[in-house]
Amino acid sequence: MGYRTIGKQLGEKATTVGAIIRKWKKFKMTVNLPKSGAPCKISPRGASMIMRKVRDQPRTTRQDLVNDLKRAGTTISKKTISNTLRRHGLKSCSARKVGTIYIYIYIYIYIYI
C-alpha cells in the first residue's frame, strides 16, 4: 500500500503520511517531544524594544534597559541584555554601527577644516 492510498483513506496528504512513517522508522514513536533548551527570557517584543532604545540612544546603559523592561513587566539581568544585543549584532550598549561614509566625513571635518 502506498503513501497516496493511505493518505486518501485517512484524509491526509501523501507527504504527511510519508513524514509520519519516516518518523516512526527513525524514532519508533510519532509524538512531538518538547524542544531542548530553556525558554527565552525576553519576548520578541522586548528584544525589539531594547534594539530600538539602543539605536535611538547608543550611549544608554544596560541598567537603564533593565529598568525599562522592569517597568514593562519583565525582570531580567544585565547579562541577558548583553546576550540579546550580541545576538542582534551589537557588541555592547554603546556600540553603534557606523558606516564608512561617517568616518570619512569625520576625518574631512577635523583634518581639512
N, CA, C and O atoms as CSV, one atom per row, in Angstrom:
chain,resi,resn,atom,element,x,y,z
A,1,MET,N,N,0.835,-1.165,0.000
A,1,MET,CA,C,0.000,0.000,0.000
A,1,MET,C,C,0.895,1.248,0.000
A,1,MET,O,O,1.828,1.330,0.798
A,2,GLY,N,N,0.627,2.205,-0.872
A,2,GLY,CA,C,1.461,3.391,-0.989
A,2,GLY,C,C,0.992,4.515,-0.083
A,2,GLY,O,O,-0.083,4.466,0.515
A,3,TYR,N,N,1.844,5.529,-0.007
A,3,TYR,CA,C,1.516,6.687,0.820
A,3,TYR,C,C,0.261,7.389,0.316
A,3,TYR,O,O,-0.532,7.898,1.109
A,4,ARG,N,N,0.082,7.416,-1.002
A,4,ARG,CA,C,-1.062,8.121,-1.565
A,4,ARG,C,C,-2.377,7.448,-1.186
A,4,ARG,O,O,-3.342,8.128,-0.835
A,5,THR,N,N,-2.423,6.130,-1.252
A,5,THR,CA,C,-3.671,5.431,-0.899
A,5,THR,C,C,-3.949,5.524,0.604
A,5,THR,O,O,-5.099,5.662,1.020
A,6,ILE,N,N,-2.902,5.449,1.405
A,6,ILE,CA,C,-3.086,5.605,2.853
A,6,ILE,C,C,-3.583,7.014,3.160
A,6,ILE,O,O,-4.467,7.206,3.994
A,7,GLY,N,N,-3.000,7.994,2.474
A,7,GLY,CA,C,-3.416,9.373,2.675
A,7,GLY,C,C,-4.869,9.604,2.286
A,7,GLY,O,O,-5.577,10.356,2.956
A,8,LYS,N,N,-5.319,8.967,1.211
A,8,LYS,CA,C,-6.713,9.119,0.801
A,8,LYS,C,C,-7.657,8.511,1.832
A,8,LYS,O,O,-8.718,9.067,2.118
A,9,GLN,N,N,-7.264,7.367,2.387
A,9,GLN,CA,C,-8.112,6.727,3.395
A,9,GLN,C,C,-8.187,7.554,4.684
A,9,GLN,O,O,-9.230,7.601,5.336
A,10,LEU,N,N,-7.074,8.205,5.045
A,10,LEU,CA,C,-7.036,8.989,6.286
A,10,LEU,C,C,-7.433,10.450,6.077
A,10,LEU,O,O,-7.685,11.173,7.041
A,11,GLY,N,N,-7.486,10.877,4.825
A,11,GLY,CA,C,-7.817,12.266,4.548
A,11,GLY,C,C,-6.635,13.200,4.737
A,11,GLY,O,O,-6.818,14.382,5.029
A,12,GLU,N,N,-5.436,12.688,4.576
A,12,GLU,CA,C,-4.215,13.483,4.706
A,12,GLU,C,C,-3.454,13.447,3.392
A,12,GLU,O,O,-3.749,12.636,2.515
A,13,LYS,N,N,-2.465,14.338,3.260
A,13,LYS,CA,C,-1.629,14.352,2.065
A,13,LYS,C,C,-0.621,13.214,2.128
A,13,LYS,O,O,-0.293,12.709,3.202
A,14,ALA,N,N,-0.142,12.826,0.964
A,14,ALA,CA,C,0.829,11.731,0.891
A,14,ALA,C,C,2.143,12.123,1.563
A,14,ALA,O,O,2.807,11.276,2.160
A,15,THR,N,N,2.523,13.396,1.471
A,15,THR,CA,C,3.769,13.831,2.099
A,15,THR,C,C,3.666,13.770,3.628
A,15,THR,O,O,4.646,13.470,4.310
A,16,THR,N,N,2.471,14.059,4.160
A,16,THR,CA,C,2.271,13.959,5.607
A,16,THR,C,C,2.390,12.524,6.068
A,16,THR,O,O,3.022,12.240,7.085
A,17,VAL,N,N,1.780,11.617,5.317
A,17,VAL,CA,C,1.860,10.186,5.649
A,17,VAL,C,C,3.309,9.717,5.580
A,17,VAL,O,O,3.768,8.977,6.451
A,18,GLY,N,N,4.032,10.146,4.543
A,18,GLY,CA,C,5.440,9.771,4.411
A,18,GLY,C,C,6.279,10.282,5.562
A,18,GLY,O,O,7.157,9.576,6.058
A,19,ALA,N,N,6.012,11.520,5.995
A,19,ALA,CA,C,6.766,12.086,7.112
A,19,ALA,C,C,6.509,11.325,8.401
A,19,ALA,O,O,7.428,11.087,9.185
A,20,ILE,N,N,5.253,10.943,8.619
A,20,ILE,CA,C,4.908,10.186,9.834
A,20,ILE,C,C,5.574,8.813,9.809
A,20,ILE,O,O,6.088,8.354,10.829
A,21,ILE,N,N,5.568,8.167,8.671
A,21,ILE,CA,C,6.195,6.834,8.565
A,21,ILE,C,C,7.703,6.943,8.750
A,21,ILE,O,O,8.303,6.110,9.429
A,22,ARG,N,N,8.324,7.961,8.152
A,22,ARG,CA,C,9.773,8.145,8.330
A,22,ARG,C,C,10.107,8.410,9.794
A,22,ARG,O,O,11.108,7.911,10.309
A,23,LYS,N,N,9.269,9.194,10.457
A,23,LYS,CA,C,9.489,9.476,11.874
A,23,LYS,C,C,9.361,8.200,12.701
A,23,LYS,O,O,10.139,7.980,13.629
A,24,TRP,N,N,8.396,7.370,12.372
A,24,TRP,CA,C,8.220,6.107,13.088
A,24,TRP,C,C,9.420,5.193,12.885
A,24,TRP,O,O,9.895,4.567,13.832
A,25,LYS,N,N,9.910,5.114,11.646
A,25,LYS,CA,C,11.054,4.242,11.372
A,25,LYS,C,C,12.314,4.717,12.090
A,25,LYS,O,O,13.142,3.903,12.498
A,26,LYS,N,N,12.461,6.023,12.243
A,26,LYS,CA,C,13.676,6.548,12.846
A,26,LYS,C,C,13.628,6.525,14.374
A,26,LYS,O,O,14.605,6.128,15.009
A,27,PHE,N,N,12.502,6.947,14.982
A,27,PHE,CA,C,12.435,7.107,16.429
A,27,PHE,C,C,11.548,6.088,17.136
A,27,PHE,O,O,11.557,6.022,18.365
A,28,LYS,N,N,10.776,5.287,16.385
A,28,LYS,CA,C,9.834,4.315,16.948
A,28,LYS,C,C,8.727,4.981,17.764
A,28,LYS,O,O,8.167,4.365,18.670
A,29,MET,N,N,8.412,6.232,17.446
A,29,MET,CA,C,7.292,6.937,18.057
A,29,MET,C,C,6.912,8.099,17.140
A,29,MET,O,O,7.700,8.534,16.300
A,30,THR,N,N,5.695,8.587,17.321
A,30,THR,CA,C,5.241,9.683,16.471
A,30,THR,C,C,4.825,10.917,17.260
A,30,THR,O,O,4.398,11.904,16.661
A,31,VAL,N,N,4.936,10.891,18.569
A,31,VAL,CA,C,4.545,12.056,19.356
A,31,VAL,C,C,5.614,13.141,19.239
A,31,VAL,O,O,6.791,12.841,19.037
A,32,ASN,N,N,5.204,14.392,19.367
A,32,ASN,CA,C,6.136,15.500,19.342
A,32,ASN,C,C,6.685,15.725,20.748
A,32,ASN,O,O,5.928,15.979,21.685
A,33,LEU,N,N,8.006,15.630,20.887
A,33,LEU,CA,C,8.646,15.833,22.172
A,33,LEU,C,C,8.942,17.313,22.374
A,33,LEU,O,O,9.068,18.052,21.397
A,34,PRO,N,N,9.058,17.759,23.626
A,34,PRO,CA,C,9.391,19.164,23.860
A,34,PRO,C,C,10.788,19.492,23.345
A,34,PRO,O,O,11.672,18.636,23.310
A,35,LYS,N,N,10.966,20.725,22.953
A,35,LYS,CA,C,12.265,21.164,22.433
A,35,LYS,C,C,13.271,21.251,23.571
A,35,LYS,O,O,12.909,21.469,24.727
A,36,SER,N,N,14.536,21.077,23.224
A,36,SER,CA,C,15.586,21.158,24.229
A,36,SER,C,C,15.928,22.623,24.488
A,36,SER,O,O,15.675,23.487,23.648
A,37,GLY,N,N,16.496,22.887,25.638
A,37,GLY,CA,C,16.921,24.237,25.972
A,37,GLY,C,C,15.890,24.973,26.797
A,37,GLY,O,O,14.719,24.599,26.856
A,38,ALA,N,N,16.357,26.022,27.428
A,38,ALA,CA,C,15.490,26.835,28.270
A,38,ALA,C,C,14.691,27.811,27.414
A,38,ALA,O,O,15.161,28.227,26.356
A,39,PRO,N,N,13.506,28.179,27.848
A,39,PRO,CA,C,12.739,29.168,27.085
A,39,PRO,C,C,13.404,30.539,27.154
A,39,PRO,O,O,14.139,30.827,28.098
A,40,CYS,N,N,13.151,31.373,26.171
A,40,CYS,CA,C,13.730,32.715,26.122
A,40,CYS,C,C,13.174,33.561,27.258
A,40,CYS,O,O,11.983,33.508,27.568
A,41,LYS,N,N,14.061,34.346,27.876
A,41,LYS,CA,C,13.642,35.212,28.965
A,41,LYS,C,C,13.018,36.504,28.454
A,41,LYS,O,O,12.189,37.112,29.130
A,42,ILE,N,N,13.422,36.918,27.252
A,42,ILE,CA,C,12.896,38.155,26.676
A,42,ILE,C,C,12.025,37.798,25.480
A,42,ILE,O,O,12.424,37.017,24.617
A,43,SER,N,N,10.840,38.377,25.442
A,43,SER,CA,C,9.950,38.152,24.305
A,43,SER,C,C,10.489,38.905,23.098
A,43,SER,O,O,11.295,39.822,23.257
A,44,PRO,N,N,10.060,38.535,21.888
A,44,PRO,CA,C,10.492,39.285,20.700
A,44,PRO,C,C,10.148,40.771,20.791
A,44,PRO,O,O,10.886,41.615,20.283
A,45,ARG,N,N,9.032,41.087,21.436
A,45,ARG,CA,C,8.651,42.487,21.604
A,45,ARG,C,C,9.635,43.212,22.517
A,45,ARG,O,O,9.999,44.359,22.256
A,46,GLY,N,N,10.066,42.542,23.591
A,46,GLY,CA,C,11.052,43.138,24.494
A,46,GLY,C,C,12.398,43.324,23.818
A,46,GLY,O,O,13.072,44.333,24.030
A,47,ALA,N,N,12.795,42.342,22.994
A,47,ALA,CA,C,14.062,42.447,22.273
A,47,ALA,C,C,14.019,43.610,21.283
A,47,ALA,O,O,15.003,44.335,21.139
A,48,SER,N,N,12.892,43.792,20.602
A,48,SER,CA,C,12.794,44.913,19.664
A,48,SER,C,C,12.792,46.240,20.415
A,48,SER,O,O,13.292,47.241,19.904
A,49,MET,N,N,12.232,46.256,21.624
A,49,MET,CA,C,12.255,47.466,22.440
A,49,MET,C,C,13.694,47.818,22.821
A,49,MET,O,O,14.083,48.985,22.780
A,50,ILE,N,N,14.477,46.812,23.190
A,50,ILE,CA,C,15.881,47.027,23.531
A,50,ILE,C,C,16.640,47.569,22.325
A,50,ILE,O,O,17.381,48.546,22.441
A,51,MET,N,N,16.458,46.940,21.175
A,51,MET,CA,C,17.183,47.361,19.975
A,51,MET,C,C,16.796,48.778,19.563
A,51,MET,O,O,17.651,49.551,19.133
A,52,ARG,N,N,15.521,49.124,19.689
A,52,ARG,CA,C,15.066,50.466,19.325
A,52,ARG,C,C,15.687,51.513,20.256
A,52,ARG,O,O,16.119,52.575,19.807
A,53,LYS,N,N,15.728,51.200,21.559
A,53,LYS,CA,C,16.293,52.140,22.531
A,53,LYS,C,C,17.786,52.339,22.285
A,53,LYS,O,O,18.283,53.464,22.355
A,54,VAL,N,N,18.502,51.255,21.997
A,54,VAL,CA,C,19.942,51.360,21.758
A,54,VAL,C,C,20.212,52.079,20.445
A,54,VAL,O,O,21.177,52.836,20.341
A,55,ARG,N,N,19.371,51.850,19.439
A,55,ARG,CA,C,19.558,52.525,18.156
A,55,ARG,C,C,19.306,54.032,18.287
A,55,ARG,O,O,20.018,54.838,17.688
A,56,ASP,N,N,18.292,54.406,19.073
A,56,ASP,CA,C,17.969,55.819,19.241
A,56,ASP,C,C,18.931,56.517,20.200
A,56,ASP,O,O,19.297,57.673,19.987
A,57,GLN,N,N,19.336,55.812,21.254
A,57,GLN,CA,C,20.253,56.377,22.250
A,57,GLN,C,C,21.417,55.408,22.448
A,57,GLN,O,O,21.375,54.578,23.356
A,58,PRO,N,N,22.451,55.499,21.616
A,58,PRO,CA,C,23.531,54.499,21.668
A,58,PRO,C,C,24.338,54.512,22.957
A,58,PRO,O,O,25.023,53.531,23.245
A,59,ARG,N,N,24.286,55.582,23.746
A,59,ARG,CA,C,25.054,55.638,24.989
A,59,ARG,C,C,24.255,55.168,26.197
A,59,ARG,O,O,24.697,55.372,27.328
A,60,THR,N,N,23.106,54.554,26.003
A,60,THR,CA,C,22.310,54.072,27.128
A,60,THR,C,C,23.016,52.902,27.796
A,60,THR,O,O,23.762,52.170,27.145
A,61,THR,N,N,22.788,52.723,29.079
A,61,THR,CA,C,23.460,51.663,29.831
A,61,THR,C,C,22.560,50.437,29.928
A,61,THR,O,O,21.354,50.499,29.689
A,62,ARG,N,N,23.181,49.337,30.284
A,62,ARG,CA,C,22.408,48.105,30.448
A,62,ARG,C,C,21.436,48.230,31.616
A,62,ARG,O,O,20.337,47.676,31.576
A,63,GLN,N,N,21.844,48.962,32.664
A,63,GLN,CA,C,20.956,49.135,33.812
A,63,GLN,C,C,19.709,49.926,33.422
A,63,GLN,O,O,18.617,49.640,33.914
A,64,ASP,N,N,19.861,50.916,32.543
A,64,ASP,CA,C,18.690,51.650,32.053
A,64,ASP,C,C,17.742,50.713,31.309
A,64,ASP,O,O,16.524,50.795,31.464
A,65,LEU,N,N,18.314,49.823,30.501
A,65,LEU,CA,C,17.482,48.877,29.745
A,65,LEU,C,C,16.777,47.901,30.686
A,65,LEU,O,O,15.616,47.553,30.469
A,66,VAL,N,N,17.489,47.457,31.740
A,66,VAL,CA,C,16.873,46.567,32.730
A,66,VAL,C,C,15.701,47.267,33.407
A,66,VAL,O,O,14.640,46.672,33.600
A,67,ASN,N,N,15.898,48.540,33.768
A,67,ASN,CA,C,14.829,49.296,34.425
A,67,ASN,C,C,13.639,49.505,33.489
A,67,ASN,O,O,12.491,49.422,33.926
A,68,ASP,N,N,13.900,49.775,32.204
A,68,ASP,CA,C,12.809,49.953,31.236
A,68,ASP,C,C,11.988,48.672,31.100
A,68,ASP,O,O,10.758,48.713,31.072
A,69,LEU,N,N,12.678,47.543,31.018
A,69,LEU,CA,C,11.965,46.274,30.891
A,69,LEU,C,C,11.241,45.909,32.185
A,69,LEU,O,O,10.185,45.278,32.148
A,70,LYS,N,N,11.803,46.302,33.326
A,70,LYS,CA,C,11.127,46.038,34.597
A,70,LYS,C,C,9.812,46.823,34.677
A,70,LYS,O,O,8.800,46.316,35.161
A,71,ARG,N,N,9.849,48.077,34.190
A,71,ARG,CA,C,8.616,48.869,34.150
A,71,ARG,C,C,7.597,48.250,33.190
A,71,ARG,O,O,6.390,48.381,33.390
A,72,ALA,N,N,8.092,47.571,32.141
A,72,ALA,CA,C,7.196,46.920,31.185
A,72,ALA,C,C,6.696,45.572,31.697
A,72,ALA,O,O,5.803,44.973,31.098
A,73,GLY,N,N,7.279,45.083,32.823
A,73,GLY,CA,C,6.792,43.839,33.412
A,73,GLY,C,C,7.683,42.631,33.218
A,73,GLY,O,O,7.257,41.509,33.491
A,74,THR,N,N,8.931,42.830,32.747
A,74,THR,CA,C,9.856,41.723,32.539
A,74,THR,C,C,11.085,41.951,33.403
A,74,THR,O,O,11.738,42.988,33.291
A,75,THR,N,N,11.407,40.988,34.269
A,75,THR,CA,C,12.576,41.101,35.132
A,75,THR,C,C,13.691,40.239,34.566
A,75,THR,O,O,13.572,39.016,34.496
A,76,ILE,N,N,14.778,40.891,34.161
A,76,ILE,CA,C,15.931,40.181,33.600
A,76,ILE,C,C,17.203,40.806,34.137
A,76,ILE,O,O,17.167,41.847,34.791
A,77,SER,N,N,18.339,40.158,33.854
A,77,SER,CA,C,19.624,40.657,34.331
A,77,SER,C,C,20.337,41.445,33.233
A,77,SER,O,O,19.918,41.449,32.075
A,78,LYS,N,N,21.430,42.114,33.628
A,78,LYS,CA,C,22.225,42.864,32.663
A,78,LYS,C,C,22.923,41.921,31.684
A,78,LYS,O,O,23.138,42.277,30.525
A,79,LYS,N,N,23.272,40.740,32.140
A,79,LYS,CA,C,23.922,39.756,31.267
A,79,LYS,C,C,22.970,39.321,30.155
A,79,LYS,O,O,23.396,39.120,29.017
A,80,THR,N,N,21.694,39.177,30.474
A,80,THR,CA,C,20.707,38.815,29.455
A,80,THR,C,C,20.581,39.930,28.421
A,80,THR,O,O,20.410,39.655,27.234
A,81,ILE,N,N,20.662,41.175,28.857
A,81,ILE,CA,C,20.646,42.305,27.927
A,81,ILE,C,C,21.840,42.216,26.989
A,81,ILE,O,O,21.697,42.406,25.781
A,82,SER,N,N,23.027,41.927,27.541
A,82,SER,CA,C,24.236,41.810,26.719
A,82,SER,C,C,24.099,40.689,25.698
A,82,SER,O,O,24.466,40.854,24.535
A,83,ASN,N,N,23.571,39.550,26.134
A,83,ASN,CA,C,23.386,38.426,25.217
A,83,ASN,C,C,22.421,38.780,24.100
A,83,ASN,O,O,22.645,38.407,22.948
A,84,THR,N,N,21.347,39.496,24.425
A,84,THR,CA,C,20.363,39.883,23.419
A,84,THR,C,C,20.977,40.848,22.414
A,84,THR,O,O,20.757,40.713,21.211
A,85,LEU,N,N,21.750,41.824,22.899
A,85,LEU,CA,C,22.408,42.763,21.988
A,85,LEU,C,C,23.390,42.052,21.073
A,85,LEU,O,O,23.457,42.349,19.880
A,86,ARG,N,N,24.156,41.112,21.627
A,86,ARG,CA,C,25.127,40.371,20.818
A,86,ARG,C,C,24.422,39.519,19.766
A,86,ARG,O,O,24.902,39.387,18.640
A,87,ARG,N,N,23.277,38.939,20.144
A,87,ARG,CA,C,22.521,38.118,19.212
A,87,ARG,C,C,21.995,38.932,18.034
A,87,ARG,O,O,21.824,38.405,16.935
A,88,HIS,N,N,21.737,40.233,18.272
A,88,HIS,CA,C,21.211,41.097,17.219
A,88,HIS,C,C,22.296,41.911,16.520
A,88,HIS,O,O,21.981,42.815,15.747
A,89,GLY,N,N,23.559,41.608,16.777
A,89,GLY,CA,C,24.641,42.216,16.013
A,89,GLY,C,C,25.342,43.389,16.665
A,89,GLY,O,O,26.141,44.051,16.004
A,90,LEU,N,N,25.081,43.679,17.929
A,90,LEU,CA,C,25.780,44.749,18.630
A,90,LEU,C,C,26.631,44.139,19.734
A,90,LEU,O,O,26.221,43.176,20.382
A,91,LYS,N,N,27.821,44.702,19.945
A,91,LYS,CA,C,28.707,44.134,20.948
A,91,LYS,C,C,28.368,44.598,22.347
A,91,LYS,O,O,28.488,43.820,23.294
A,92,SER,N,N,27.947,45.845,22.507
A,92,SER,CA,C,27.571,46.360,23.821
A,92,SER,C,C,26.563,47.472,23.623
A,92,SER,O,O,26.188,47.784,22.493
A,93,CYS,N,N,26.127,48.067,24.712
A,93,CYS,CA,C,25.109,49.116,24.622
A,93,CYS,C,C,25.609,50.338,23.886
A,93,CYS,O,O,24.828,51.002,23.204
A,94,SER,N,N,26.888,50.656,24.003
A,94,SER,CA,C,27.398,51.872,23.389
A,94,SER,C,C,27.955,51.619,21.993
A,94,SER,O,O,28.584,52.503,21.412
A,95,ALA,N,N,27.736,50.444,21.455
A,95,ALA,CA,C,28.266,50.128,20.131
A,95,ALA,C,C,27.215,50.394,19.079
A,95,ALA,O,O,26.241,49.649,18.964
A,96,ARG,N,N,27.402,51.431,18.327
A,96,ARG,CA,C,26.507,51.730,17.217
A,96,ARG,C,C,27.267,51.464,15.936
A,96,ARG,O,O,28.423,51.868,15.807
A,97,LYS,N,N,26.644,50.799,14.995
A,97,LYS,CA,C,27.295,50.528,13.731
A,97,LYS,C,C,27.425,51.842,12.958
A,97,LYS,O,O,26.422,52.480,12.639
A,98,VAL,N,N,28.650,52.239,12.662
A,98,VAL,CA,C,28.900,53.481,11.949
A,98,VAL,C,C,29.380,53.129,10.556
A,98,VAL,O,O,30.328,52.362,10.389
A,99,GLY,N,N,28.726,53.689,9.567
A,99,GLY,CA,C,29.126,53.448,8.196
A,99,GLY,C,C,30.413,54.167,7.865
A,99,GLY,O,O,30.792,55.112,8.557
A,100,THR,N,N,31.089,53.734,6.818
A,100,THR,CA,C,32.368,54.334,6.456
A,100,THR,C,C,32.204,55.764,5.977
A,100,THR,O,O,33.139,56.556,6.092
A,101,ILE,N,N,31.046,56.120,5.443
A,101,ILE,CA,C,30.838,57.494,4.993
A,101,ILE,C,C,30.935,58.460,6.160
A,101,ILE,O,O,31.447,59.568,6.000
A,102,TYR,N,N,30.452,58.061,7.336
A,102,TYR,CA,C,30.534,58.925,8.507
A,102,TYR,C,C,31.977,59.085,8.964
A,102,TYR,O,O,32.367,60.157,9.427
A,103,ILE,N,N,32.759,58.043,8.839
A,103,ILE,CA,C,34.170,58.123,9.206
A,103,ILE,C,C,34.884,59.085,8.274
A,103,ILE,O,O,35.692,59.893,8.731
A,104,TYR,N,N,34.605,59.018,6.971
A,104,TYR,CA,C,35.225,59.919,6.012
A,104,TYR,C,C,34.820,61.365,6.268
A,104,TYR,O,O,35.651,62.267,6.158
A,105,ILE,N,N,33.564,61.596,6.606
A,105,ILE,CA,C,33.109,62.951,6.916
A,105,ILE,C,C,33.814,63.461,8.163
A,105,ILE,O,O,34.242,64.615,8.206
A,106,TYR,N,N,33.938,62.619,9.169
A,106,TYR,CA,C,34.615,62.990,10.404
A,106,TYR,C,C,36.062,63.375,10.127
A,106,TYR,O,O,36.535,64.399,10.620
A,107,ILE,N,N,36.771,62.565,9.342
A,107,ILE,CA,C,38.165,62.849,9.007
A,107,ILE,C,C,38.256,64.143,8.215
A,107,ILE,O,O,39.142,64.957,8.474
A,108,TYR,N,N,37.376,64.350,7.273
A,108,TYR,CA,C,37.398,65.540,6.441
A,108,TYR,C,C,37.189,66.806,7.290
A,108,TYR,O,O,37.885,67.805,7.112
A,109,ILE,N,N,36.239,66.747,8.197
A,109,ILE,CA,C,35.932,67.925,9.011
A,109,ILE,C,C,37.113,68.274,9.916
A,109,ILE,O,O,37.466,69.448,10.029
A,110,TYR,N,N,37.726,67.291,10.558
A,110,TYR,CA,C,38.759,67.602,11.536
A,110,TYR,C,C,40.163,67.729,10.948
A,110,TYR,O,O,41.064,68.206,11.638
A,111,ILE,N,N,40.374,67.326,9.719
A,111,ILE,CA,C,41.685,67.469,9.109
A,111,ILE,C,C,41.738,68.702,8.213
A,111,ILE,O,O,42.689,69.481,8.272
A,112,TYR,N,N,40.717,68.872,7.389
A,112,TYR,CA,C,40.749,69.926,6.385
A,112,TYR,C,C,40.107,71.235,6.845
A,112,TYR,O,O,40.249,72.254,6.169
A,113,ILE,N,N,39.427,71.229,7.943
A,113,ILE,CA,C,38.786,72.475,8.394
A,113,ILE,C,C,39.445,72.975,9.650
A,113,ILE,O,O,39.049,74.011,10.185
